[in-house]
Amino acid sequence: MSNSDEKYKRPTWDEYFMEVCRTIAKRATCDRGRSGCVIAKDNRILVTGYVGSPAGLPHCDEVGHLMRSMIHADGSITQHCVRTVHAEQNAICQAAKRGIPIDGATVYCKMTPCRTCAMLIINCGIKRVVCEKHYHDEADSMQMFRDAGIHIEHLEDSVQTYENM
């Protein structure tokens, strides 16, 4: 090293798996929220997933978004693309398809999982969730994780924004 004050800092396991998660997200096929997911246990990657259409169906990047309006509890209405399967859902599906047990594992993902993903994570027996950022509509998920005794942490305190709104 040219500078004796600079010493290589080995990433923590959480930093390492989150970096892998960011790389996996590059395969996502919806530009509104290119997201990835890593499921790991005992410091080993079990499965990964990214946002993409179900196998054999067209992708947003090919044919555009399939938008639907969503009415929230507070009465606000937002637009969501429903063409794709979430990264967490795809990772869980890969585990099921390949017969890989994920009970007791940790999920690494771009943002707080949505309500549906949170329910799947709980039922899979996952014990810990590590997110890069918060999700704007995370209240239900956060409450379910608390109630289920699943530890969730965010590496950043910011809320995820979407690229193509």
Residue frames as a rotation matrix with the C-alpha (Angstrom) as fourth column:
MET 1
0.576 0.817 0.000 0.00
0.817 -0.576 0.000 0.00
0.000 0.000 -1.000 0.00
SER 2
-0.147 -0.632 0.761 1.22
0.567 -0.684 -0.459 3.45
0.811 0.364 0.459 -0.81
ASN 3
-0.119 0.176 0.977 -0.46
-0.621 -0.781 0.065 5.03
0.775 -0.599 0.202 2.19
SER 4
-0.797 -0.302 -0.524 0.22
0.146 0.745 -0.651 3.25
0.587 -0.595 -0.549 5.45
ASP 5
-0.812 0.549 0.197 -2.85
-0.458 -0.392 -0.798 4.93
-0.361 -0.738 0.570 7.03
GLU 6
0.101 0.867 -0.487 -5.20
-0.991 0.133 0.030 3.22
0.091 0.480 0.873 4.58
LYS 7
-0.863 -0.299 0.406 -5.96
-0.366 0.925 -0.097 -0.32
-0.347 -0.233 -0.909 5.55
TYR 8
-0.627 0.647 -0.435 -8.38
-0.237 0.373 0.897 -2.59
0.742 0.665 -0.080 3.78
LYS 9
-0.579 0.556 0.596 -11.63
-0.710 0.015 -0.704 -2.93
-0.400 -0.831 0.386 5.70
ARG 10
-0.960 0.259 -0.109 -13.22
0.183 0.873 0.453 -6.31
0.213 0.414 -0.885 5.16
PRO 11
-0.373 0.890 0.264 -17.02
-0.640 -0.452 0.621 -5.97
0.672 0.062 0.738 4.79
THR 12
-0.537 0.355 0.765 -19.30
-0.627 0.439 -0.644 -7.35
-0.564 -0.826 -0.013 7.47
TRP 13
-0.790 0.328 0.518 -21.53
0.487 0.849 0.206 -10.26
-0.372 0.415 -0.830 6.44
ASP 14
0.260 0.939 -0.223 -24.48
0.571 -0.336 -0.749 -7.87
-0.779 0.068 -0.624 6.16
GLU 15
0.181 -0.272 -0.945 -22.48
-0.564 -0.816 0.127 -5.51
-0.806 0.510 -0.301 3.93
TYR 16
-0.825 -0.561 0.064 -21.28
-0.317 0.553 0.770 -8.43
-0.468 0.616 -0.634 1.83
PHE 17
-0.538 0.688 0.488 -24.74
0.730 0.669 -0.139 -9.93
-0.422 0.282 -0.862 1.27
MET 18
0.422 0.688 -0.591 -26.25
0.260 -0.716 -0.648 -6.50
-0.868 0.120 -0.481 0.58
GLU 19
-0.246 -0.581 -0.776 -23.63
-0.685 -0.462 0.563 -5.88
-0.686 0.670 -0.284 -2.10
VAL 20
-0.940 0.003 0.340 -24.54
0.195 0.824 0.532 -9.23
-0.279 0.566 -0.776 -3.67
CYS 21
-0.045 0.998 -0.034 -28.20
0.716 0.009 -0.698 -8.15
-0.697 -0.056 -0.715 -3.45
ARG 22
0.258 0.072 -0.963 -27.38
-0.346 -0.924 -0.162 -4.95
-0.902 0.375 -0.213 -5.39
THR 23
-0.745 -0.576 -0.337 -25.67
-0.542 0.227 0.809 -7.02
-0.390 0.785 -0.481 -8.08
ILE 24
-0.699 0.574 0.426 -28.62
0.599 0.796 -0.088 -9.44
-0.389 0.194 -0.900 -8.32
ALA 25
0.159 0.822 -0.547 -30.93
0.312 -0.568 -0.762 -6.41
-0.937 -0.049 -0.346 -8.76
LYS 26
-0.445 -0.409 -0.797 -29.16
-0.575 -0.552 0.604 -5.58
-0.687 0.727 0.011 -12.03
ARG 27
-0.979 0.131 0.159 -31.04
0.203 0.741 0.640 -8.53
-0.034 0.658 -0.752 -13.60
ALA 28
-0.319 0.921 -0.225 -34.45
0.354 -0.104 -0.930 -7.02
-0.879 -0.376 -0.292 -12.72
THR 29
-0.723 0.088 0.685 -36.74
0.689 0.024 0.725 -6.39
0.048 0.996 -0.078 -15.67
CYS 30
0.523 0.834 0.176 -38.92
0.788 -0.552 0.273 -3.55
0.325 -0.003 -0.946 -14.32
ASP 31
-0.397 -0.799 0.451 -37.23
0.588 -0.599 -0.544 -0.15
0.705 0.049 0.708 -14.28
ARG 32
0.413 0.607 0.679 -39.62
-0.190 -0.671 0.716 1.23
0.891 -0.425 -0.162 -11.64
GLY 33
0.611 -0.188 0.769 -37.87
-0.788 -0.062 0.612 -0.53
-0.068 -0.980 -0.186 -8.80
ARG 34
0.317 -0.559 -0.766 -35.00
-0.307 0.704 -0.640 -2.74
0.898 0.438 0.052 -9.90
SER 35
0.343 -0.062 0.937 -34.73
-0.939 0.007 0.344 -4.85
-0.028 -0.998 -0.056 -6.80
GLY 36
-0.119 -0.436 -0.892 -32.85
-0.332 0.864 -0.378 -7.95
0.936 0.251 -0.247 -5.73
CYS 37
0.657 0.339 0.674 -32.96
-0.749 0.195 0.633 -10.36
0.083 -0.920 0.382 -2.81
VAL 38
-0.366 -0.742 -0.562 -30.51
-0.421 0.671 -0.611 -12.74
0.830 0.013 -0.557 -1.18
ILE 39
0.809 0.487 0.330 -31.53
-0.530 0.362 0.767 -15.41
0.254 -0.795 0.551 1.31
ALA 40
-0.137 -0.950 -0.280 -28.58
-0.403 0.312 -0.860 -16.60
0.905 -0.005 -0.426 3.39
LYS 41
0.926 0.311 0.215 -28.00
-0.323 0.354 0.878 -18.85
0.197 -0.882 0.428 6.38
ASP 42
0.706 -0.705 0.063 -24.85
0.385 0.457 0.802 -19.59
-0.595 -0.542 0.594 8.33
ASN 43
0.145 -0.631 -0.762 -23.03
-0.415 -0.738 0.532 -17.00
-0.898 0.239 -0.369 6.19
ARG 44
-0.825 -0.306 0.475 -23.82
0.268 0.529 0.805 -18.89
-0.498 0.791 -0.354 2.97
ILE 45
-0.494 0.657 -0.569 -26.05
-0.838 -0.534 0.111 -17.80
-0.231 0.532 0.814 0.10
LEU 46
-0.438 0.452 0.777 -28.96
0.134 0.888 -0.440 -20.21
-0.889 -0.089 -0.449 -0.32
VAL 47
-0.003 0.499 0.867 -30.96
0.993 0.107 -0.058 -18.52
-0.122 0.860 -0.495 -3.10
THR 48
-0.824 -0.173 -0.540 -31.40
0.117 -0.984 0.137 -15.20
-0.555 0.050 0.831 -4.86
GLY 49
0.034 0.839 0.544 -34.22
0.967 0.110 -0.230 -13.47
-0.253 0.533 -0.807 -6.68
TYR 50
-0.915 -0.247 -0.320 -34.92
0.165 -0.951 0.262 -10.29
-0.369 0.186 0.910 -8.59
VAL 51
-0.041 0.928 -0.371 -37.98
-0.265 -0.368 -0.891 -8.40
-0.964 0.062 0.261 -9.81
GLY 52
-0.891 -0.216 -0.400 -39.22
-0.434 0.143 0.889 -9.98
-0.135 0.966 -0.221 -13.02
SER 53
0.055 0.949 -0.310 -42.26
-0.989 0.095 0.115 -11.32
0.138 0.300 0.944 -14.82
PRO 54
0.411 0.150 0.899 -43.31
-0.399 0.916 0.029 -14.92
-0.820 -0.371 0.436 -14.31
ALA 55
-0.579 -0.740 0.342 -41.34
-0.072 0.464 0.883 -17.35
-0.812 0.487 -0.321 -16.51
GLY 56
-0.610 0.240 0.755 -42.38
0.761 0.444 0.473 -17.17
-0.222 0.863 -0.453 -20.15
LEU 57
0.560 0.828 -0.032 -44.39
0.801 -0.551 -0.234 -13.95
-0.211 0.105 -0.972 -19.81
PRO 58
0.275 -0.467 0.841 -43.31
0.563 -0.630 -0.534 -10.59
0.779 0.620 0.090 -21.25
HIS 59
-0.212 -0.497 -0.841 -41.17
0.962 -0.259 -0.088 -8.24
-0.174 -0.828 0.533 -19.16
CYS 60
0.654 0.416 -0.631 -41.75
0.415 -0.896 -0.161 -4.54
-0.633 -0.156 -0.759 -18.49
ASP 61
-0.174 -0.831 -0.528 -38.46
-0.189 -0.499 0.846 -3.74
-0.967 0.247 -0.070 -20.21
GLU 62
-0.857 -0.119 0.502 -39.89
0.407 0.443 0.799 -5.41
-0.317 0.889 -0.331 -23.36
VAL 63
-0.401 0.820 0.410 -43.57
0.747 0.034 0.663 -4.40
0.530 0.572 -0.626 -23.44
GLY 64
-0.414 0.220 0.883 -43.99
-0.340 -0.937 0.074 -1.68
0.844 -0.269 0.463 -20.82
HIS 65
-0.966 0.029 0.259 -45.59
-0.252 0.140 -0.958 -1.60
-0.064 -0.990 -0.127 -17.42
LEU 66
-0.298 0.919 -0.256 -48.93
0.449 0.372 0.812 -3.10
0.842 0.127 -0.524 -16.40
MET 67
-0.924 -0.156 0.348 -50.20
-0.152 -0.686 -0.712 -0.35
0.350 -0.711 0.610 -14.11
ARG 68
-0.001 0.922 -0.387 -52.99
0.684 0.283 0.673 -0.60
0.730 -0.264 -0.631 -11.55
SER 69
-0.121 0.066 0.990 -54.31
-0.495 -0.869 -0.002 1.95
0.861 -0.490 0.138 -9.08
MET 70
-0.336 -0.013 -0.942 -54.01
0.703 0.662 -0.259 1.11
0.627 -0.750 -0.213 -5.41
ILE 71
0.343 0.516 0.785 -56.16
-0.266 -0.748 0.608 2.78
0.901 -0.417 -0.120 -2.77
HIS 72
-0.655 -0.679 -0.330 -54.40
0.197 0.268 -0.943 3.04
0.729 -0.683 -0.042 0.61
ALA 73
-0.207 0.566 -0.798 -55.99
0.964 0.258 -0.067 3.07
0.168 -0.783 -0.599 4.07
ASP 74
-0.505 -0.042 -0.862 -55.59
0.434 -0.876 -0.212 6.85
-0.746 -0.481 0.461 4.24
GLY 75
0.560 0.826 -0.061 -57.53
0.287 -0.263 -0.921 7.24
-0.777 0.498 -0.385 0.97
SER 76
0.025 -0.619 -0.785 -54.50
-0.726 -0.551 0.411 8.13
-0.687 0.560 -0.464 -1.15
ILE 77
0.897 0.267 0.353 -54.20
0.070 0.701 -0.709 6.48
-0.436 0.661 0.610 -4.55
THR 78
-0.050 -0.947 -0.316 -50.91
-0.665 -0.204 0.718 5.41
-0.745 0.247 -0.620 -6.09
GLN 79
0.724 0.203 -0.659 -49.99
-0.673 0.416 -0.611 3.61
0.150 0.886 0.438 -9.30
HIS 80
0.029 -0.697 0.717 -48.22
-0.563 0.581 0.588 0.24
-0.826 -0.421 -0.376 -9.15
CYS 81
-0.148 -0.161 -0.976 -46.82
-0.915 0.396 0.073 -2.00
0.375 0.904 -0.206 -11.84
VAL 82
0.289 0.360 0.887 -48.27
-0.724 0.689 -0.044 -5.50
-0.627 -0.629 0.459 -11.38
ARG 83
0.662 -0.082 -0.745 -46.51
-0.630 0.478 -0.612 -7.26
0.406 0.874 0.265 -14.26
THR 84
-0.165 -0.915 -0.369 -43.68
-0.414 0.404 -0.816 -8.57
0.895 0.018 -0.446 -12.10
VAL 85
0.737 0.180 -0.652 -43.07
0.441 0.602 0.665 -10.85
0.512 -0.778 0.364 -9.15
HIS 86
0.810 -0.423 0.406 -41.16
-0.572 -0.722 0.390 -9.22
0.128 -0.548 -0.827 -6.28
ALA 87
-0.053 -0.956 -0.288 -37.53
-0.673 0.248 -0.697 -10.15
0.738 0.157 -0.656 -5.64
GLU 88
-0.550 -0.113 0.827 -38.37
-0.797 0.366 -0.480 -11.71
-0.248 -0.924 -0.291 -2.26
GLN 89
0.496 0.815 0.300 -41.15
-0.611 0.573 -0.546 -13.79
-0.617 0.088 0.782 -3.82
ASN 90
0.696 -0.288 -0.658 -38.85
-0.538 0.398 -0.743 -14.99
0.476 0.871 0.122 -6.60
ALA 91
-0.437 -0.885 0.160 -36.15
-0.757 0.266 -0.597 -15.98
0.486 -0.382 -0.786 -4.09
ILE 92
-0.290 0.427 0.856 -38.69
-0.715 0.498 -0.491 -17.93
-0.636 -0.755 0.161 -2.02
CYS 93
0.781 0.589 -0.207 -40.00
-0.555 0.502 -0.663 -19.61
-0.287 0.633 0.719 -5.20
GLN 94
0.228 -0.788 -0.571 -36.44
-0.675 0.295 -0.677 -20.61
0.702 0.540 -0.465 -6.16
ALA 95
-0.636 -0.434 0.638 -35.94
-0.770 0.403 -0.494 -22.19
-0.043 -0.806 -0.591 -2.75
ALA 96
0.166 0.798 0.579 -39.21
-0.587 0.552 -0.592 -24.14
-0.792 -0.242 0.560 -3.10
LYS 97
0.789 0.157 -0.594 -38.45
-0.611 0.301 -0.732 -25.18
0.064 0.940 0.334 -6.68
ARG 98
0.075 -0.894 -0.441 -34.99
-0.536 0.336 -0.774 -26.44
0.841 0.295 -0.454 -5.78
GLY 99
0.672 0.287 -0.683 -35.90
0.316 0.722 0.615 -27.98
0.670 -0.630 0.394 -2.41
ILE 100
-0.478 -0.874 0.091 -33.69
0.359 -0.289 -0.887 -25.63
0.801 -0.391 0.452 -0.41
PRO 101
0.351 0.623 -0.699 -34.85
0.903 -0.028 0.428 -25.13
0.248 -0.781 -0.573 3.19
ILE 102
-0.303 -0.412 0.859 -34.84
0.231 -0.906 -0.353 -21.47
0.925 0.092 0.370 4.23
ASP 103
0.787 0.571 -0.236 -36.22
0.310 -0.034 0.950 -21.90
0.534 -0.820 -0.204 7.76
GLY 104
0.646 -0.513 -0.565 -34.11
0.592 -0.131 0.795 -19.79
-0.482 -0.848 0.220 10.14
ALA 105
-0.130 -0.731 0.669 -32.46
0.983 -0.183 -0.009 -17.83
0.129 0.657 0.743 7.32
THR 106
-0.176 0.002 -0.984 -31.89
0.280 -0.959 -0.052 -14.10
-0.944 -0.284 0.168 6.80
VAL 107
0.451 0.366 0.814 -33.36
0.890 -0.117 -0.441 -12.13
-0.066 0.923 -0.379 3.90
TYR 108
-0.491 -0.580 -0.650 -31.40
0.369 -0.814 0.448 -9.24
-0.789 -0.020 0.614 2.37
CYS 109
0.114 0.622 0.775 -33.42
0.993 -0.037 -0.116 -6.86
-0.043 0.782 -0.621 0.21
LYS 110
-0.506 -0.352 0.787 -33.49
0.590 -0.807 0.018 -3.37
0.629 0.474 0.616 -1.25
MET 111
-0.569 0.410 0.713 -36.32
-0.599 -0.801 -0.018 -2.06
0.564 -0.437 0.701 0.94
THR 112
-0.614 0.456 0.644 -38.76
-0.523 0.377 -0.765 -3.16
-0.592 -0.806 0.007 3.63
PRO 113
-0.941 0.294 0.166 -40.74
0.331 0.710 0.622 -6.03
0.065 0.640 -0.766 2.10
CYS 114
-0.512 0.844 0.163 -44.32
-0.617 -0.492 0.614 -5.26
0.598 0.214 0.773 1.09
ARG 115
-0.035 0.615 0.788 -47.21
-0.960 0.198 -0.197 -6.71
-0.277 -0.764 0.583 3.09
THR 116
0.872 0.392 -0.295 -47.54
-0.474 0.826 -0.306 -9.81
0.124 0.406 0.905 0.89
CYS 117
0.173 -0.893 -0.417 -43.79
-0.168 0.390 -0.905 -10.51
0.971 0.226 -0.082 0.93
ALA 118
-0.475 -0.311 0.823 -43.75
-0.824 -0.171 -0.540 -10.02
0.309 -0.935 -0.175 4.71
MET 119
0.464 0.724 0.511 -46.45
-0.832 0.554 -0.029 -12.69
-0.304 -0.411 0.859 5.10
LEU 120
0.828 -0.220 -0.517 -44.48
-0.161 0.789 -0.593 -15.11
0.538 0.574 0.618 2.92
ILE 121
-0.203 -0.966 0.161 -41.26
-0.397 -0.069 -0.915 -14.40
0.895 -0.249 -0.370 4.84
ILE 122
-0.205 0.212 0.956 -43.03
-0.976 0.023 -0.214 -15.08
-0.068 -0.977 0.203 8.14
ASN 123
0.746 0.625 0.231 -44.54
-0.606 0.781 -0.153 -18.35
-0.276 -0.026 0.961 6.92
CYS 124
0.601 -0.611 -0.516 -41.17
-0.188 0.519 -0.834 -19.54
0.777 0.598 0.197 5.55
GLY 125
0.838 -0.256 -0.482 -39.66
0.545 0.412 0.730 -19.38
0.012 -0.875 0.485 9.02
ILE 126
0.013 -0.829 0.559 -37.17
0.515 -0.474 -0.715 -16.66
0.857 0.297 0.421 8.16
LYS 127
0.331 0.058 -0.942 -35.85
0.944 -0.025 0.330 -15.10
-0.004 -0.998 -0.063 11.36
ARG 128
-0.083 -0.469 -0.879 -34.18
0.385 -0.829 0.406 -11.89
-0.919 -0.305 0.249 10.21
VAL 129
0.607 0.269 0.748 -34.67
0.794 -0.261 -0.550 -9.27
0.047 0.927 -0.371 7.48
VAL 130
-0.218 -0.715 -0.665 -31.98
0.487 -0.670 0.561 -6.77
-0.846 -0.202 0.494 6.48
CYS 131
0.650 0.528 0.546 -33.06
0.749 -0.328 -0.575 -3.92
-0.125 0.783 -0.609 4.19
GLU 132
-0.479 -0.780 0.403 -31.06
0.830 -0.552 -0.081 -1.25
0.285 0.296 0.912 2.49
LYS 133
-0.916 0.225 0.333 -33.85
-0.242 -0.970 -0.010 1.35
0.321 -0.089 0.943 2.82
HIS 134
-0.588 0.803 0.094 -37.39
0.015 0.127 -0.992 1.81
-0.808 -0.582 -0.087 4.08
TYR 135
-0.694 0.529 0.489 -40.52
0.655 0.182 0.733 1.27
0.299 0.829 -0.473 1.93
HIS 136
-0.842 0.327 0.429 -43.04
-0.333 -0.941 0.063 4.14
0.424 -0.090 0.901 1.83
ASP 137
0.222 0.971 0.092 -45.94
-0.801 0.128 0.585 1.83
0.556 -0.203 0.806 2.77
GLU 138
-0.448 -0.623 -0.642 -44.19
-0.192 0.768 -0.611 -0.34
0.873 -0.150 -0.463 5.36
ALA 139
-0.346 0.277 0.896 -46.40
-0.919 -0.295 -0.263 0.06
0.192 -0.914 0.357 8.44
ASP 140
0.730 0.682 0.031 -48.27
-0.678 0.719 0.149 -3.27
0.079 -0.130 0.988 8.05
SER 141
0.513 -0.613 -0.600 -45.07
0.054 0.721 -0.690 -5.17
0.857 0.321 0.403 7.29
MET 142
-0.495 -0.747 0.444 -43.21
-0.375 -0.278 -0.884 -3.69
0.784 -0.604 -0.142 10.24
GLN 143
-0.024 0.574 0.818 -46.08
-1.000 -0.001 -0.029 -4.56
-0.016 -0.819 0.574 12.60
MET 144
0.872 0.358 -0.333 -46.32
-0.398 0.915 -0.058 -8.12
0.284 0.184 0.941 11.29
PHE 145
0.105 -0.916 -0.387 -42.58
0.048 0.394 -0.918 -8.64
0.993 0.078 0.085 11.71
ARG 146
-0.550 -0.250 0.797 -42.77
-0.713 -0.355 -0.604 -7.33
0.434 -0.901 0.017 15.30
ASP 147
0.340 0.812 0.474 -45.76
-0.935 0.345 0.080 -9.57
-0.098 -0.470 0.877 16.07
ALA 148
0.898 -0.013 -0.439 -44.02
-0.149 0.931 -0.334 -12.61
0.413 0.366 0.834 14.55
GLY 149
0.760 -0.645 0.084 -40.77
-0.035 0.088 0.995 -11.94
-0.649 -0.759 0.044 16.41
ILE 150
0.498 -0.597 0.629 -38.75
0.863 0.267 -0.429 -11.38
0.089 0.757 0.648 13.24
HIS 151
0.117 -0.576 -0.809 -35.83
0.415 -0.712 0.567 -9.00
-0.903 -0.402 0.156 13.64
ILE 152
0.574 0.053 0.817 -35.75
0.800 -0.250 -0.546 -6.35
0.175 0.967 -0.186 10.89
GLU 153
0.147 -0.565 -0.812 -33.09
0.415 -0.710 0.569 -3.71
-0.898 -0.421 0.130 10.39
HIS 154
0.925 0.140 0.354 -32.41
0.379 -0.435 -0.817 -1.01
0.040 0.889 -0.455 7.85
LEU 155
0.019 -1.000 -0.024 -28.89
0.991 0.015 0.133 -0.07
-0.133 -0.027 0.991 6.78
GLU 156
-0.883 -0.187 0.431 -30.07
0.277 -0.948 0.157 3.42
0.379 0.258 0.889 5.78
ASP 157
-0.578 0.689 -0.437 -32.76
0.433 -0.195 -0.880 5.59
-0.692 -0.698 -0.186 7.31
SER 158
-0.703 0.286 -0.652 -33.99
-0.610 -0.714 0.344 6.88
-0.367 0.639 0.676 3.94
VAL 159
0.234 0.860 0.454 -37.12
-0.143 0.492 -0.859 5.80
-0.962 0.136 0.238 2.02
GLN 160
-0.566 -0.422 0.708 -36.68
0.549 0.448 0.706 4.03
-0.615 0.788 -0.022 -1.31
THR 161
0.043 0.550 -0.834 -37.68
-0.557 -0.680 -0.477 6.16
-0.830 0.485 0.277 -4.31
TYR 162
0.342 0.189 0.920 -38.66
0.531 0.769 -0.356 4.74
-0.775 0.610 0.162 -7.67
GLU 163
-0.657 -0.752 -0.057 -36.77
0.331 -0.355 0.874 5.53
-0.678 0.556 0.482 -10.86
ASN 164
-0.941 0.289 0.177 -39.58
0.123 -0.195 0.973 5.55
0.316 0.937 0.148 -13.42
MET 165
-0.485 0.811 -0.327 -42.63
0.527 -0.028 -0.850 7.13
-0.698 -0.584 -0.414 -11.79
